[in-house]
Amino acid sequence: MTGVVSATSTTRSHSMVKMTSVPSDDFRLPLDVKPKHYDLTIKTDLNRDVYEGIVKVDLEVKKQTSTIVLNVADLDISDVILHSHALKNDQLDTTRSFDTKSERVTFCFPNALPASSEATLSISFAGKLSGSMMGYYKSSYQHDGSTKSYALTQFEPTAARRAFPCWDEPLLKATFAITMVSRADTVNLSNMSAISEEVYTAGATVIEGNALAVLLSKLSFHHEGGDEDEWKITRFLTTPPMSTYIVAYANGHFSYIEGSYKSPLSGAVRPLRVYSTPDVIHQTQYALEVKAKVIPYYEEIFDIEYPLPKLDTLVGLITGRTSAFLLDPDRVDVAMRKRVTVFQSHEVAHMWFGNITTMEWWDYLYLNEVTLNVVFSRIYPEWKVDSEFISKHLNDALELDAKLSSHPIEVHCPDANQINQIFDSLSYAKAASVLRMLSNHVGKERFLKGVSTYLKKHLYANTITKDLWDGISESTGINVPELMDNWITRTGFPILSVTESKDGIRVRQDRFLETGPAEEKDNQTIWSIPLALLSVDETGKVKVDNIILDTREASFNIDTRKHLKLNVGTFGVYRVHYSEERLHRITREAAAGDRIFSVKDRIGLVHDAMALAKSGHSSVSSALTVVDILKGEQEFLVWDSISRNLHLLVSTWWEHEEIVHGLNKFRRDLFVPLVKRLGYEYSTSDSVDISQLRTRAIEQAANAGDPDVVEELERRFKHYMESGDRAVIPADLFRISIITAVKQGRREEYEFAKALYENPTTPPSESISAMYAMCASQDASCIKDTFPYILNGVRKQDVIYFLLGLQRNHQTRRSSARFVMDNFFEVRQFYKACMSVSTFGTFCNLNTQVDYERLEEFFKDKDTSRYHYALSQTLEALRASISWIDRSTRDIADWFVRYRGMSG
């Protein structure tokens, strides 16, 4: 079971090895010895769901020692042999000490290894292929009416130790020579190209190396039915130096499609492949096209050639969720095309950030995310990725970081429990937002040149924050550490309060919290803030000053009778608080077009207005007025920010019928005119913006209960149910159509969605839609059936979709929360490595003090060490919502009275 390491011996008596269990206080491995090279041989038996292997590690002995400590978990360890090149002898371990908490084993040997010598440690091990989704695990699929399995790895951050004994820390890079033994009708994959592959014939095949001979001697050559099995041996090229979490391999009945790209730096042509199970190979073409497009671009901007002879992607070696790789060529919707593009581009970037240059320790995880936004906007300008970034990443990061329970981007990670928890919006979205702010301040070209300098200076090495700052400082001449350190090392972000006078403005910075103004003890950080201050001079010319505010407050002489705005372009990682009069004046000018303010400014205004309303710095009525002023907007991304924030209000006040009624009427007034203008049909001549706006308008109108839109979506879905013809539902409308049909329908629609989810040929996007639809049902018997289905009928990786779907359904919010608490042990098993904020989504939309106290009481006696960040953030979000409801319910109701009077 998880966290338990067992030890057996297949060639010598247990009595020869003393077994102890010793906890370790040090969270980093000792460096008495360091790995240089791993020779890893793995034999995979998919028929029996097991694997076994031998790893031989060449070691540099830095300090005299008779003990060797390394990482291992969930493996059976048998023979351990240590060869000393200096002593010229082989030793067997005399004592094995296992620390299950830190997932380590300590081997003790009779003779100490001399300092400055070399040694080779050989360990035989075995493990089970489970569905754990970490380490070396199995997955299954349906093909030609039968269930088949394949095995693949997921090692980041600390799961390589679950597949083979190793020094599982990013600093301890080594080279890897991997050999795989498998049944002859399967495909073996690893990081490097295969240099040889041959079917094994006992007595005839030449065996190189004792490890391979040992594994081959154990092969089974016969099925129970008497048919003979064939096995094969696949050897791969040795890798460059890399960390264990980057190692990847897989075995299964895979198919592939192939392409190539030509390096703009050397002219070399490299093969590119996408592997998948045969049933979905036809959906992988787009992922291959994205890879071929982005790799040459990365080479050019970093001025570093892709380092390996090939790049394979395995759907399901870049490994990941099928929904991030597969795109049905006959049913392409914009959202899925974006998802596949962004995910593929992002993962390919890790060939440079993570693989070539690797953070020294998980404290510096964000260094892997340097290119999250900069690259996409250049390759796909029609997607307006930099504008979309504000809602998709910046605002999400600020929402999470507005909590006292937040953590810095660069966060101390003493153990695996902590490491898994920091894979959140702060390590990714906030880190990317801070780097985007820096890039805008220093200039994108100079920023990218600095990034290139950073990579070149640390090829195949490990880095810390200072190394990146040094590279950008060199390219810009700016003292980057002085500007950026507090953004990386301190928790939170500032709110800038703007006070006007006849002589100009005064700007003050304080820490922003969603619960209201920060107390003095929580308000100690002074950030160096790029203000990007827009003003208009006496000639009417607009100018932007790149001023740095590095004091608590400062005054600026500008003409306040004219237009002004801080954070032009919404690049800054902060909120801005104006007087209500100034906010609405800026919004009215922004609504008039792009003469002074841009799409990015309008998006930022909407998000800031609602965030400040939630924190109590301003009112919800003021934020709703901002939205009302922007009702003539043409750009999808502004409407996207509006819809997100109106959904937030509905989701917060979901038990206040009067408020929800008013919000839904407001949503219908905003979005139904767009539906009438844009219609339901999509054309290849539509811009991406128009397609997305049509989809969002129909979604919002349907969710707000517009009868005409609901009826049209139901009609189309009914035709699909009766005829099997999906063509009547555009791919972009499939999700809202099936959700609406099940929500408005009964058992028949629910069962149709369930069958769609269970059908292995259903494209990933439609499968996810079917899960959400099942959870949207208003039929009590259907929901009653959904709860046990989550525990016993769904794929582990899909549980999160059901939990999120149930919390979106107002009728199931409390019952789903009870379900998770009643079955917490089972749910916890689905997320052994990490329970993130999204996992706690079941609790996030509860909104009473009773809910809060019940949740706090439930977790009081639990070991929360693996998810204390997520739990603390959930509880704090709940407190903020309770306070917001108490403070703003009357304000919203009064605004709707005025709105109804104005709208007639």
ChimeraX attribute file (.defattr): number of C-alpha atoms within 10 A of each C-alpha:
attribute: neighborCount
match mode: 1-to-1
recipient: residues
	/A:1	8
	/A:2	14
	/A:3	17
	/A:4	16
	/A:5	19
	/A:6	16
	/A:7	17
	/A:8	14
	/A:9	17
	/A:10	10
	/A:11	8
	/A:12	11
	/A:13	9
	/A:14	13
	/A:15	9
	/A:16	12
	/A:17	18
	/A:18	12
	/A:19	15
	/A:20	12
	/A:21	12
	/A:22	16
	/A:23	13
	/A:24	15
	/A:25	8
	/A:26	10
	/A:27	11
	/A:28	14
	/A:29	19
	/A:30	12
	/A:31	14
	/A:32	18
	/A:33	25
	/A:34	21
	/A:35	21
	/A:36	17
	/A:37	22
	/A:38	23
	/A:39	17
	/A:40	21
	/A:41	23
	/A:42	24
	/A:43	25
	/A:44	26
	/A:45	22
	/A:46	19
	/A:47	11
	/A:48	9
	/A:49	16
	/A:50	18
	/A:51	21
	/A:52	21
	/A:53	26
	/A:54	26
	/A:55	23
	/A:56	23
	/A:57	25
	/A:58	21
	/A:59	21
	/A:60	19
	/A:61	20
	/A:62	16
	/A:63	15
	/A:64	14
	/A:65	16
	/A:66	15
	/A:67	18
	/A:68	21
	/A:69	20
	/A:70	20
	/A:71	24
	/A:72	31
	/A:73	29
	/A:74	22
	/A:75	24
	/A:76	19
	/A:77	25
	/A:78	18
	/A:79	17
	/A:80	20
	/A:81	16
	/A:82	21
	/A:83	19
	/A:84	21
	/A:85	14
	/A:86	13
	/A:87	14
	/A:88	8
	/A:89	11
	/A:90	14
	/A:91	15
	/A:92	18
	/A:93	21
	/A:94	15
	/A:95	17
	/A:96	22
	/A:97	17
	/A:98	26
	/A:99	21
	/A:100	21
	/A:101	15
	/A:102	22
	/A:103	24
	/A:104	26
	/A:105	23
	/A:106	20
	/A:107	20
	/A:108	21
	/A:109	19
	/A:110	12
	/A:111	16
	/A:112	14
	/A:113	26
	/A:114	18
	/A:115	15
	/A:116	12
	/A:117	17
	/A:118	21
	/A:119	23
	/A:120	21
	/A:121	19
	/A:122	22
	/A:123	21
	/A:124	24
	/A:125	24
	/A:126	20
	/A:127	21
	/A:128	20
	/A:129	23
	/A:130	15
	/A:131	17
	/A:132	19
	/A:133	22
	/A:134	21
	/A:135	25
	/A:136	28
	/A:137	23
	/A:138	23
	/A:139	17
	/A:140	14
	/A:141	16
	/A:142	15
	/A:143	14
	/A:144	8
	/A:145	7
	/A:146	7
	/A:147	9
	/A:148	16
	/A:149	17
	/A:150	24
	/A:151	25
	/A:152	26
	/A:153	28
	/A:154	24
	/A:155	21
	/A:156	17
	/A:157	20
	/A:158	23
	/A:159	24
	/A:160	28
	/A:161	24
	/A:162	27
	/A:163	27
	/A:164	31
	/A:165	26
	/A:166	22
	/A:167	24
	/A:168	27
	/A:169	21
	/A:170	23
	/A:171	18
	/A:172	21
	/A:173	24
	/A:174	22
	/A:175	20
	/A:176	24
	/A:177	19
	/A:178	25
	/A:179	24
	/A:180	24
	/A:181	28
	/A:182	24
	/A:183	24
	/A:184	17
	/A:185	14
	/A:186	15
	/A:187	18
	/A:188	27
	/A:189	24
	/A:190	26
	/A:191	25
	/A:192	24
	/A:193	17
	/A:194	16
	/A:195	10
	/A:196	11
	/A:197	16
	/A:198	13
	/A:199	16
	/A:200	19
	/A:201	12
	/A:202	12
	/A:203	7
	/A:204	7
	/A:205	11
	/A:206	10
	/A:207	14
	/A:208	8
	/A:209	8
	/A:210	10
	/A:211	21
	/A:212	20
	/A:213	12
	/A:214	13
	/A:215	17
	/A:216	19
	/A:217	9
	/A:218	9
	/A:219	17
	/A:220	12
	/A:221	13
	/A:222	11
	/A:223	10
	/A:224	6
	/A:225	6
	/A:226	8
	/A:227	9
	/A:228	11
	/A:229	13
	/A:230	16
	/A:231	21
	/A:232	20
	/A:233	23
	/A:234	21
	/A:235	21
	/A:236	20
	/A:237	17
	/A:238	18
	/A:239	20
	/A:240	18
	/A:241	18
	/A:242	24
	/A:243	28
	/A:244	27
	/A:245	22
	/A:246	21
	/A:247	21
	/A:248	21
	/A:249	22
	/A:250	22
	/A:251	24
	/A:252	25
	/A:253	17
	/A:254	21
	/A:255	18
	/A:256	18
	/A:257	14
	/A:258	13
	/A:259	14
	/A:260	17
	/A:261	19
	/A:262	14
	/A:263	17
	/A:264	16
	/A:265	13
	/A:266	8
	/A:267	9
	/A:268	11
	/A:269	13
	/A:270	17
	/A:271	14
	/A:272	20
	/A:273	24
	/A:274	25
	/A:275	25
	/A:276	24
	/A:277	22
	/A:278	15
	/A:279	15
	/A:280	22
	/A:281	18
	/A:282	17
	/A:283	17
	/A:284	25
	/A:285	20
	/A:286	20
	/A:287	24
	/A:288	22
	/A:289	17
	/A:290	17
	/A:291	24
	/A:292	20
	/A:293	15
	/A:294	20
	/A:295	20
	/A:296	17
	/A:297	16
	/A:298	21
	/A:299	18
	/A:300	14
	/A:301	14
	/A:302	18
	/A:303	16
	/A:304	16
	/A:305	17
	/A:306	19
	/A:307	13
	/A:308	13
	/A:309	14
	/A:310	17
	/A:311	23
	/A:312	22
	/A:313	25
	/A:314	26
	/A:315	24
	/A:316	20
	/A:317	23
	/A:318	23
	/A:319	20
	/A:320	18
	/A:321	13
	/A:322	18
	/A:323	19
	/A:324	22
	/A:325	28
	/A:326	26
	/A:327	25
	/A:328	22
	/A:329	12
	/A:330	9
	/A:331	16
	/A:332	14
	/A:333	20
	/A:334	15
	/A:335	16
	/A:336	21
	/A:337	17
	/A:338	15
	/A:339	16
	/A:340	21
	/A:341	22
	/A:342	18
	/A:343	19
	/A:344	23
	/A:345	23
	/A:346	20
	/A:347	19
	/A:348	20
	/A:349	22
	/A:350	19
	/A:351	21
	/A:352	23
	/A:353	20
	/A:354	24
	/A:355	23
	/A:356	22
	/A:357	24
	/A:358	30
	/A:359	22
	/A:360	20
	/A:361	19
	/A:362	26
	/A:363	21
	/A:364	20
	/A:365	24
	/A:366	25
	/A:367	27
	/A:368	23
	/A:369	20
	/A:370	22
	/A:371	21
	/A:372	23
	/A:373	21
	/A:374	18
	/A:375	20
	/A:376	19
	/A:377	16
	/A:378	14
	/A:379	13
	/A:380	12
	/A:381	10
	/A:382	11
	/A:383	18
	/A:384	17
	/A:385	21
	/A:386	20
	/A:387	21
	/A:388	21
	/A:389	23
	/A:390	24
	/A:391	21
	/A:392	15
	/A:393	20
	/A:394	26
	/A:395	24
	/A:396	16
	/A:397	23
	/A:398	25
	/A:399	16
	/A:400	23
	/A:401	24
	/A:402	24
	/A:403	21
	/A:404	18
	/A:405	19
	/A:406	19
	/A:407	19
	/A:408	21
	/A:409	29
	/A:410	24
	/A:411	21
	/A:412	16
	/A:413	17
	/A:414	15
	/A:415	16
	/A:416	19
	/A:417	19
	/A:418	20
	/A:419	22
	/A:420	21
	/A:421	21
	/A:422	27
	/A:423	16
	/A:424	18
	/A:425	20
	/A:426	28
	/A:427	25
	/A:428	21
	/A:429	24
	/A:430	27
	/A:431	27
	/A:432	26
	/A:433	25
	/A:434	20
	/A:435	26
	/A:436	24
	/A:437	19
	/A:438	20
	/A:439	18
	/A:440	19
	/A:441	18
	/A:442	18
	/A:443	12
	/A:444	14
	/A:445	14
	/A:446	18
	/A:447	24
	/A:448	21
	/A:449	19
	/A:450	22
	/A:451	22
	/A:452	21
	/A:453	20
	/A:454	23
	/A:455	24
	/A:456	17
	/A:457	14
	/A:458	15
	/A:459	16
	/A:460	20
	/A:461	22
	/A:462	21
	/A:463	22
	/A:464	17
	/A:465	19
	/A:466	13
	/A:467	18
	/A:468	23
	/A:469	21
	/A:470	20
	/A:471	22
	/A:472	27
	/A:473	18
	/A:474	18
	/A:475	19
	/A:476	17
	/A:477	11
	/A:478	14
	/A:479	13
	/A:480	19
	/A:481	17
	/A:482	12
	/A:483	17
	/A:484	18
	/A:485	16
	/A:486	18
	/A:487	25
	/A:488	21
	/A:489	15
	/A:490	17
	/A:491	22
	/A:492	28
	/A:493	25
	/A:494	24
	/A:495	21
	/A:496	24
	/A:497	18
	/A:498	19
	/A:499	14
	/A:500	17
	/A:501	12
	/A:502	10
	/A:503	12
	/A:504	14
	/A:505	19
	/A:506	16
	/A:507	22
	/A:508	19
	/A:509	26
	/A:510	22
	/A:511	24
	/A:512	27
	/A:513	28
	/A:514	26
	/A:515	22
	/A:516	18
	/A:517	16
	/A:518	15
	/A:519	11
	/A:520	9
	/A:521	7
	/A:522	15
	/A:523	16
	/A:524	12
	/A:525	19
	/A:526	19
	/A:527	23
	/A:528	19
	/A:529	24
	/A:530	23
	/A:531	22
	/A:532	22
	/A:533	18
	/A:534	20
	/A:535	20
	/A:536	19
	/A:537	13
	/A:538	9
	/A:539	6
	/A:540	10
	/A:541	9
	/A:542	14
	/A:543	14
	/A:544	16
	/A:545	13
	/A:546	17
	/A:547	14
	/A:548	15
	/A:549	18
	/A:550	15
	/A:551	14
	/A:552	15
	/A:553	15
	/A:554	12
	/A:555	15
	/A:556	13
	/A:557	11
	/A:558	21
	/A:559	18
	/A:560	16
	/A:561	10
	/A:562	11
	/A:563	19
	/A:564	22
	/A:565	22
	/A:566	23
	/A:567	22
	/A:568	22
	/A:569	20
	/A:570	23
	/A:571	27
	/A:572	24
	/A:573	24
	/A:574	22
	/A:575	25
	/A:576	22
	/A:577	20
	/A:578	20
	/A:579	13
	/A:580	16
	/A:581	10
	/A:582	17
	/A:583	19
	/A:584	18
	/A:585	16
	/A:586	21
	/A:587	22
	/A:588	14
	/A:589	17
	/A:590	21
	/A:591	20
	/A:592	14
	/A:593	14
	/A:594	12
	/A:595	9
	/A:596	20
	/A:597	21
	/A:598	17
	/A:599	23
	/A:600	21
	/A:601	24
	/A:602	30
	/A:603	24
	/A:604	26
	/A:605	25
	/A:606	23
	/A:607	21
	/A:608	18
	/A:609	28
	/A:610	26
	/A:611	25
	/A:612	24
	/A:613	22
	/A:614	25
	/A:615	20
	/A:616	19
	/A:617	20
	/A:618	18
	/A:619	20
	/A:620	24
	/A:621	20
	/A:622	21
	/A:623	25
	/A:624	24
	/A:625	18
	/A:626	25
	/A:627	26
	/A:628	15
	/A:629	18
	/A:630	22
	/A:631	16
	/A:632	13
	/A:633	17
	/A:634	16
	/A:635	15
	/A:636	21
	/A:637	26
	/A:638	27
	/A:639	25
	/A:640	18
	/A:641	23
	/A:642	25
	/A:643	20
	/A:644	15
	/A:645	20
	/A:646	19
	/A:647	18
	/A:648	14
	/A:649	19
	/A:650	20
	/A:651	19
	/A:652	20
	/A:653	22
	/A:654	19
	/A:655	14
	/A:656	12
	/A:657	11
	/A:658	14
	/A:659	19
	/A:660	19
	/A:661	16
	/A:662	19
	/A:663	22
	/A:664	21
	/A:665	17
	/A:666	18
	/A:667	23
	/A:668	22
	/A:669	16
	/A:670	22
	/A:671	24
	/A:672	20
	/A:673	13
	/A:674	19
	/A:675	21
	/A:676	13
	/A:677	9
	/A:678	17
	/A:679	13
	/A:680	18
	/A:681	12
	/A:682	17
	/A:683	8
	/A:684	7
	/A:685	8
	/A:686	10
	/A:687	13
	/A:688	15
	/A:689	16
	/A:690	17
	/A:691	22
	/A:692	20
	/A:693	23
	/A:694	23
	/A:695	26
	/A:696	23
	/A:697	26
	/A:698	27
	/A:699	23
	/A:700	24
	/A:701	25
	/A:702	26
	/A:703	18
	/A:704	24
	/A:705	18
	/A:706	19
	/A:707	10
	/A:708	12
	/A:709	23
	/A:710	21
	/A:711	16
	/A:712	14
	/A:713	22
	/A:714	22
	/A:715	15
	/A:716	20
	/A:717	25
	/A:718	16
	/A:719	15
	/A:720	15
	/A:721	14
	/A:722	8
	/A:723	9
	/A:724	11
	/A:725	12
	/A:726	15
	/A:727	12
	/A:728	14
	/A:729	20
	/A:730	18
	/A:731	22
	/A:732	22
	/A:733	19
	/A:734	23
	/A:735	22
	/A:736	22
	/A:737	28
	/A:738	29
	/A:739	29
	/A:740	25
	/A:741	24
	/A:742	27
	/A:743	20
	/A:744	16
	/A:745	15
	/A:746	16
	/A:747	15
	/A:748	12
	/A:749	23
	/A:750	27
	/A:751	14
	/A:752	16
	/A:753	25
	/A:754	17
	/A:755	14
	/A:756	19
	/A:757	22
	/A:758	16
	/A:759	12
	/A:760	15
	/A:761	14
	/A:762	16
	/A:763	19
	/A:764	22
	/A:765	22
	/A:766	20
	/A:767	23
	/A:768	19
	/A:769	21
	/A:770	28
	/A:771	28
	/A:772	25
	/A:773	28
	/A:774	26
	/A:775	27
	/A:776	28
	/A:777	27
	/A:778	20
	/A:779	16
	/A:780	13
	/A:781	11
	/A:782	18
	/A:783	21
	/A:784	12
	/A:785	10
	/A:786	18
	/A:787	20
	/A:788	13
	/A:789	13
	/A:790	18
	/A:791	15
	/A:792	9
	/A:793	12
	/A:794	15
	/A:795	15
	/A:796	17
	/A:797	13
	/A:798	14
	/A:799	20
	/A:800	20
	/A:801	18
	/A:802	25
	/A:803	26
	/A:804	21
	/A:805	23
	/A:806	29
	/A:807	24
	/A:808	18
	/A:809	20
	/A:810	17
	/A:811	19
	/A:812	22
	/A:813	22
	/A:814	17
	/A:815	17
	/A:816	22
	/A:817	23
	/A:818	15
	/A:819	17
	/A:820	18
	/A:821	17
	/A:822	11
	/A:823	14
	/A:824	11
	/A:825	10
	/A:826	12
	/A:827	20
	/A:828	14
	/A:829	14
	/A:830	20
	/A:831	18
	/A:832	15
	/A:833	22
	/A:834	21
	/A:835	22
	/A:836	20
	/A:837	21
	/A:838	16
	/A:839	21
	/A:840	20
	/A:841	21
	/A:842	28
	/A:843	28
	/A:844	22
	/A:845	23
	/A:846	27
	/A:847	23
	/A:848	16
	/A:849	13
	/A:850	10
	/A:851	19
	/A:852	19
	/A:853	11
	/A:854	12
	/A:855	20
	/A:856	14
	/A:857	11
	/A:858	11
	/A:859	12
	/A:860	10
	/A:861	8
	/A:862	8
	/A:863	9
	/A:864	15
	/A:865	11
	/A:866	20
	/A:867	21
	/A:868	17
	/A:869	20
	/A:870	24
	/A:871	23
	/A:872	18
	/A:873	21
	/A:874	25
	/A:875	20
	/A:876	21
	/A:877	24
	/A:878	23
	/A:879	19
	/A:880	19
	/A:881	23
	/A:882	20
	/A:883	19
	/A:884	22
	/A:885	18
	/A:886	10
	/A:887	16
	/A:888	17
	/A:889	15
	/A:890	12
	/A:891	13
	/A:892	21
	/A:893	17
	/A:894	12
	/A:895	17
	/A:896	20
	/A:897	11
	/A:898	11
	/A:899	16
	/A:900	12
	/A:901	9
	/A:902	8
	/A:903	7
	/A:904	6
